[in-house]
Amino acid sequence: MPSPVLSHREMNKRRTLLAAAAVQAFLVPLAAIAQQAAPARKIRRIGFLALRARPPSWNNDYYGSFLRRLAELGHVEDENVVFDWRFADGKAERLPELAKGLVQGAPDVIVTSGTGATRAVQRETTTIPIVMAVAADPATSGFITNLARPERNVTGVARAAVEVSPHYLELLMAVAPKLERAAVLLNPDNEFYSPRLKAILKVARAANVRVQRVEARTAGEIESGFKVMSGDGAQAVIVPFDPIYMQYRRELAVGALGNRLPSVFGVREHVTAGGLMSYGQDFNQLYRRAASYVDRILRGAKPSELPVAQPSKFELVINLKTAKALGLEIPETLRKSATRLVG
């Protein structure tokens, strides 16, 4: 029969177990109280509207630069922010419907990619903050009162839509001094269609270069447009920036190279896709700046008091591999002026 008297060692073990149980019983309600007292992590909602199609990957697109900058500022998608992405797939007529859906979702802020998207959202709300992630001439477009103090629910980043246009033809003449006939590919739905064309024609007349206007909005129209250029004897092609053309940058590069046409575009993504040259703002930096506006608004700033950022730096990007394929020698002065050489 076991002794009813516990040994000294057994007594110490029992006391230790009882003390641990008492501490645990004390800590459990404290943890529950602390959990109830801690505020829930707030999830912010960001709407996003673009005319173009959603890119297959963020990695090689300026939208990726926007998301990376937001993450650097502490706003990580699917962690403390959620996005309501809306893409019109190049169909401008869809923008009003998509904008209405965004506003109905009552996000904390709406980001607009392009002038058409900005106009569509502004018509739906005067209260939800709108950040223009690169809109052309926002004061002229009526989105803001003035650049220094927007005084409305819209702010963000502006870009030069017309000012860069005269340089396109100048760049082509630098690599093709004997240029006599050039084509300009334009989206007829772009509201800056006419002023861009006017600026290019002014330079062309002074240089005695004939300019052929070609319109395209779809991949099929782009393909047929190059056939028209070739048939008309075009020796080069100008493609000003348009959101729709971003989703067709591969087709544009292939069309220009396949028809032996030196090309100049508005953004570098066309050059990395195989185009010859680009001149304009660095959209990756512009979208990073737009992310900073979103950050400030999420932290309590009012869009009406945030000055609109204006473009101050322009980049020239040249694809040396494409130049070689076209049999072109890039002048040394142009090489030295380039912000970046590809290939």
C-alpha positions in Angstrom: 0.0 0.0 0.0 1.6 3.4 -1.1 2.4 5.9 1.7 -0.1 8.7 2.0 2.8 11.0 2.9 4.4 12.8 -0.1 8.1 13.0 -0.4 9.8 16.4 -0.3 10.5 16.2 -4.1 6.9 15.4 -4.9 5.7 18.3 -2.8 7.9 20.7 -4.7 6.7 19.3 -8.0 3.1 19.7 -7.0 3.7 23.3 -5.8 5.3 24.1 -9.1 2.4 22.7 -11.1 -0.1 24.6 -9.0 1.7 27.9 -9.4 2.0 27.5 -13.1 -1.8 26.7 -13.3 -2.5 29.8 -11.3 -0.4 32.0 -13.5 -2.0 30.6 -16.7 -5.4 31.2 -15.3 -4.4 34.8 -14.6 -2.9 35.4 -18.0 -5.7 34.0 -20.2 -8.3 36.7 -19.2 -5.6 39.4 -19.5 -4.8 38.2 -23.1 -8.5 38.2 -23.9 -8.9 41.8 -22.5 -5.8 42.9 -24.5 -7.2 41.4 -27.7 -10.5 43.2 -27.2 -8.8 46.5 -26.4 -6.4 46.5 -29.5 -8.0 48.4 -32.4 -8.6 46.4 -35.6 -6.2 47.1 -38.4 -7.9 49.4 -40.8 -8.1 48.3 -44.4 -8.1 51.2 -46.9 -9.9 50.9 -50.2 -8.4 52.3 -53.4 -10.3 52.5 -56.7 -8.4 52.5 -60.0 -9.7 53.3 -63.5 -7.8 53.1 -66.8 -8.7 53.2 -70.4 -6.2 50.5 -71.4 -6.4 46.8 -70.7 -5.0 45.3 -67.5 -1.3 44.4 -68.1 -0.5 40.6 -68.0 2.1 41.5 -65.3 2.9 44.4 -63.1 6.7 43.8 -63.4 7.3 45.4 -66.8 4.7 48.1 -66.5 4.6 51.5 -64.9 1.6 50.3 -62.9 4.1 48.1 -61.1 6.1 51.2 -60.2 3.0 52.6 -58.7 2.3 49.6 -56.5 5.9 49.2 -55.5 6.0 52.9 -54.3 2.8 52.4 -52.4 4.3 49.4 -50.6 7.4 51.4 -49.7 5.1 53.9 -48.1 3.5 51.2 -46.1 0.4 50.4 -48.2 0.5 46.8 -49.3 -2.1 45.3 -51.6 -4.2 42.6 -49.8 -2.6 43.4 -46.5 -3.8 46.9 -45.4 -5.1 48.1 -48.7 -7.4 46.6 -51.3 -7.9 47.7 -54.9 -10.9 47.9 -57.0 -9.3 47.6 -60.4 -11.3 48.8 -63.4 -9.9 48.5 -67.0 -11.8 49.6 -70.1 -9.8 47.4 -72.5 -9.3 50.3 -74.8 -13.0 51.1 -75.1 -13.5 54.7 -74.2 -17.3 54.3 -74.1 -17.0 52.0 -71.1 -15.3 54.6 -68.9 -18.5 56.3 -67.6 -20.0 53.0 -66.5 -16.8 51.8 -64.9 -16.4 55.2 -63.1 -20.0 55.0 -61.7 -19.3 51.5 -60.3 -16.1 52.7 -58.6 -17.9 55.6 -57.0 -20.7 53.4 -55.7 -18.1 51.3 -53.9 -17.2 54.4 -51.9 -13.4 53.9 -51.8 -11.1 56.1 -49.8 -9.4 57.5 -52.9 -9.7 56.9 -56.7 -6.7 56.8 -58.9 -7.2 57.6 -62.6 -4.9 56.7 -65.4 -5.3 59.2 -68.2 -7.4 62.2 -69.1 -10.5 60.2 -70.2 -10.6 58.2 -67.0 -10.2 61.3 -64.9 -13.1 63.1 -66.6 -15.3 60.0 -66.2 -14.7 59.8 -62.4 -14.9 63.6 -61.8 -18.4 63.6 -63.4 -19.5 61.0 -60.8 -18.2 62.5 -57.6 -17.2 65.9 -56.1 -16.3 64.4 -52.7 -14.2 61.3 -53.1 -10.5 62.3 -53.5 -9.2 61.7 -57.0 -5.5 61.3 -57.8 -4.6 61.7 -61.4 -1.8 59.2 -62.2 -0.7 61.3 -65.2 -3.4 63.3 -66.9 -2.6 65.6 -69.8 -3.0 69.4 -69.1 -5.5 69.1 -66.2 -6.1 72.8 -66.0 -7.0 73.1 -69.7 -9.1 69.9 -69.3 -11.1 71.6 -66.5 -10.2 69.1 -63.7 -8.6 71.7 -61.5 -8.8 75.5 -60.9 -5.0 75.9 -61.0 -1.9 73.8 -60.6 -0.7 75.4 -57.4 -4.0 75.0 -55.6 -6.5 72.6 -57.3 -9.4 73.7 -55.0 -11.4 70.6 -55.9 -11.3 66.9 -55.1 -8.7 66.3 -57.8 -4.9 66.4 -57.6 -2.0 64.3 -58.8 0.5 64.3 -61.7 0.2 66.2 -65.0 2.1 65.4 -68.2 3.0 67.3 -71.3 0.8 66.1 -74.2 1.5 68.6 -76.9 4.9 70.2 -75.9 6.9 67.1 -76.8 5.3 66.6 -80.2 7.6 68.8 -82.3 10.7 66.8 -81.1 9.5 63.6 -82.6 10.1 64.6 -86.2 13.4 66.3 -85.2 14.7 63.0 -83.7 13.7 61.1 -86.8 15.5 63.6 -89.1 18.6 63.2 -86.9 18.8 59.5 -87.7 17.4 59.8 -91.2 18.7 63.1 -92.6 17.1 62.4 -96.1 13.6 61.9 -94.6 11.0 63.3 -96.9 7.8 61.4 -96.0 6.7 60.4 -92.5 3.5 58.9 -91.1 1.8 59.8 -87.8 -0.2 57.1 -86.1 -3.0 58.6 -83.9 -6.0 57.4 -81.9 -8.9 59.5 -83.2 -10.6 59.3 -79.8 -7.8 61.0 -78.1 -8.8 64.6 -77.3 -5.3 65.9 -77.9 -5.3 64.4 -81.4 -5.6 67.8 -83.2 -3.1 69.9 -81.2 -0.5 67.1 -81.4 -0.9 66.8 -85.2 -0.8 70.6 -85.6 2.5 70.7 -83.6 4.0 68.0 -85.8 2.8 69.5 -89.0 4.4 72.9 -88.1 7.8 71.3 -87.8 7.2 69.2 -91.0 6.4 72.2 -93.1 9.6 74.0 -92.0 11.6 70.9 -92.8 9.8 70.2 -96.1 8.7 66.8 -94.9 5.3 65.4 -96.0 3.3 64.0 -93.1 0.7 61.3 -93.6 -2.0 60.9 -90.9 -3.1 57.3 -90.0 -5.7 56.5 -87.4 -5.9 53.3 -85.3 -7.5 52.1 -82.1 -7.2 48.3 -82.3 -4.6 45.7 -83.2 -6.3 45.2 -86.6 -6.4 48.9 -87.4 -2.7 49.1 -86.5 -1.8 46.3 -88.8 -3.8 47.8 -91.7 -2.4 51.2 -90.8 1.2 50.0 -91.5 0.1 48.7 -94.8 -1.3 52.1 -95.7 2.0 53.8 -94.6 4.0 51.4 -96.7 1.8 51.8 -99.7 2.1 55.6 -99.4 5.9 55.5 -99.3 6.4 56.5 -95.7 10.0 56.5 -94.6 9.4 56.7 -90.8 6.6 56.7 -88.3 5.7 58.8 -85.3 3.5 57.3 -82.5 2.6 59.9 -79.8 1.7 58.4 -76.4 -1.8 57.0 -76.0 -3.0 54.6 -73.3 -4.5 52.3 -75.8 -1.2 51.9 -77.6 0.5 50.6 -74.4 -1.4 47.3 -74.8 -0.3 47.1 -78.4 3.3 48.0 -78.0 4.6 44.7 -79.3 2.4 45.0 -82.4 3.6 48.6 -83.0 7.2 47.6 -82.7 6.8 44.6 -85.0 4.9 46.7 -87.6 7.5 49.4 -87.7 10.4 47.1 -88.0 8.7 44.8 -90.4 8.0 47.7 -92.7 11.6 49.1 -92.3 10.3 52.3 -90.7 12.4 54.1 -88.1 10.0 54.9 -85.2 9.7 57.3 -82.4 7.2 56.9 -79.5 6.1 58.8 -76.4 7.3 56.4 -73.7 10.2 54.0 -73.2 8.1 50.9 -72.9 7.7 51.0 -76.7 11.4 51.0 -77.1 12.0 48.1 -74.8 9.4 46.3 -76.9 11.5 46.9 -80.0 10.7 50.4 -81.2 13.6 52.6 -82.3 13.3 55.7 -80.0 11.1 57.4 -77.4 11.0 60.9 -76.1 8.9 62.1 -73.2 8.4 61.8 -69.4 9.5 58.7 -67.5 6.1 57.3 -66.6 7.6 55.0 -64.0 8.6 58.1 -62.0 5.3 59.8 -62.7 3.4 56.9 -61.3 5.7 56.7 -58.2 4.8 60.4 -57.6 1.1 59.5 -57.9 1.6 56.9 -55.3 3.0 59.5 -52.9 -0.2 61.6 -53.4 -2.3 58.5 -52.5 -0.2 58.1 -49.4 -0.7 61.7 -48.3 -4.5 61.5 -48.8 -4.8 58.3 -46.9 -3.0 60.0 -44.1 -5.4 62.8 -44.0 -4.3 65.4 -46.6 -7.0 67.2 -48.7 -6.6 66.9 -52.5 -7.7 70.6 -52.9 -4.6 71.7 -51.0 -2.0 69.5 -52.8 -0.4 71.2 -55.8 -0.4 69.2 -59.0 3.0 67.9 -59.9 4.3 69.1 -63.3 6.8 67.3 -65.6 10.3 68.7 -65.4 12.4 65.9 -66.8 12.2 64.3 -70.2 14.0 61.1 -71.3 15.4 60.0 -74.7 15.6 56.2 -75.0 17.2 54.6 -78.1 17.2 50.9 -79.1 20.6 50.2 -80.6 19.6 46.7 -81.7 16.6 48.0 -83.7 18.9 50.7 -85.2 21.3 48.0 -86.4 18.4 46.0 -87.8 17.3 49.0 -89.8 20.8 49.8 -91.0 20.9 53.1 -89.1 23.9 54.8 -87.6 22.9 56.7 -84.5 24.9 60.0 -84.4 27.3 60.3 -81.5 25.6 63.5 -80.4 22.3 61.7 -80.1 23.9 58.8 -78.2 25.3 61.2 -75.7 22.0 62.9 -75.3 20.2 59.7 -74.6 19.0 59.0 -71.1 19.2 55.3 -71.8 20.5 53.0 -74.6 18.8 49.6 -75.1 20.2 46.6 -76.8 
